[in-house]
Amino acid sequence: MKKILAALVALSLVLSMTAFAAAEETINFWTVFTGDDGATLQGLINQFNEEHKGSINVNHTAIAAADLYTKLPLAVQTGEGIPDLMIGHVERLPKLVGDGVLTDVTYLLENGVDAANYPSYVLERTNIDGYQFGIPWDFNAGVTYVNLDLLAKYGKEAVLDDKYVTFDEIKEVGEAIKAAGEAETVKAINYYGSLNGYLPRYEELGGQLVDAEGNLTIDAEIWGKMIEGFRELYQAGYAVGQEDDASSMFIGGSLVFFESGTWTNATLQKIEGLNYAAVAMPCYSAETALCRSGSHTWMQPDNEERTEETDKAVATFVDWMGAHSLAWATDAGQVPLYKAVTETAEFQALPQTFLAEAFMSDHIHVYTYYHWALLDNALSHVGKTAIYDASIDVNSVGATVQAEVDDAIAAM
């Protein structure tokens, strides 16, 4: 009888150990990808889950950005429903760290995620006080799509020779459109506005966005000079009107240069017969050009209850996603940053991937202003009205943005 009992105990221990060894780690994962790119991401997650069935399962929740940045601090504060991993915007990271919402990702970098697989000039943007708080997933940036057929029609293909388009070259294209008698139906350029449209041009003109202490310091006259330049293009008849649908115009063949972002490429690449390229946002000169770029970034919310086993599973997932991120470029139209992917011929043949080329590294500016959300809101309130309304003093626009941000900070 004792032998039977001993055998049963031993069998029970073996079974329990087997069950423990086979326990599946679940990763609760939040992202901001609620659009078409979210479907591409979910496809990658499904592939990962299939390949790691029985060991790791990723549970993905896509949340609109504004809601995610509201829900996340509450989850960390209450200790309830904290995700194990998230992808957020790099611009938001400094404040999330300052508010105690994030933990550093040192453990991930020591257990399967190799920092050498990512560009150092992007990694350094998420290093705060010597601690790494983020790992880049991609670049997302304002870019200019170019209708190559229209450019050839007006004999201006040479403007792309240096891979930049200047405002003077846009004027040349506008004049060529006029000379062809098509200025009423075809336009040279639109205005994206917002962070992507304003910040790099402001700094290219010599403006300083923040001072040494990290405070917003908009020079109203320099901001006004930028607005005045945009206004001149519109008044000359080169630019779209305020109510025009630039996306439809570009797709329909009546807009040469289309200011938008990498996220638009997923739509454009599905348009049959649309012959286009992508370059940086228009600049004042190729030598001084700046491109405002963000980065969708892997981050870990602070959670003392998260286990080491879960963190190891997270590291496995993050590294796998980087190595399999080509689909993020081909299907979602984005610019993944995992070096083994960016070095492939298939990646380099895509129109948006010039952002990952070496020649762009000195021209890309990844902003990490602490009160980024407040600046974003202020710019959205100002909008593009001053470009079209000549009664507005151009020097008042930057001052209005500065005042709104200052007032919002004071009210916190």
Summary of the structure (lengths in Angstrom):
residues: 412
radius of gyration: 24.7
end to end distance: 73.5
largest distance: 103.8
contacts: 1335
relative contact order: 0.17
helix: 50%
strand: 17%
